[in-house]
């Protein structure tokens, strides 16, 4: 990790019981163009690296079917 490799930053992370996995929000350079790409994220608090997939921020029920029942 380092500023030469920085492509953005994670703004929040939480566990999704609906998806049964961790999800996060991030601001990523050219993010919309890179949907589907796997990038490396570094957690400076734990000193660990993770592979993460860039996806559309509206990835669950994008058509709103569950919302409208």
Secondary structure, DSSP 8 states (H G I E B T S, - for coil): --TTT--EEEEEEEEETTTTEEEEEEEETTGGGGTT-EEEEEETTTTEEEEEE---S--SSTT-HHHH-
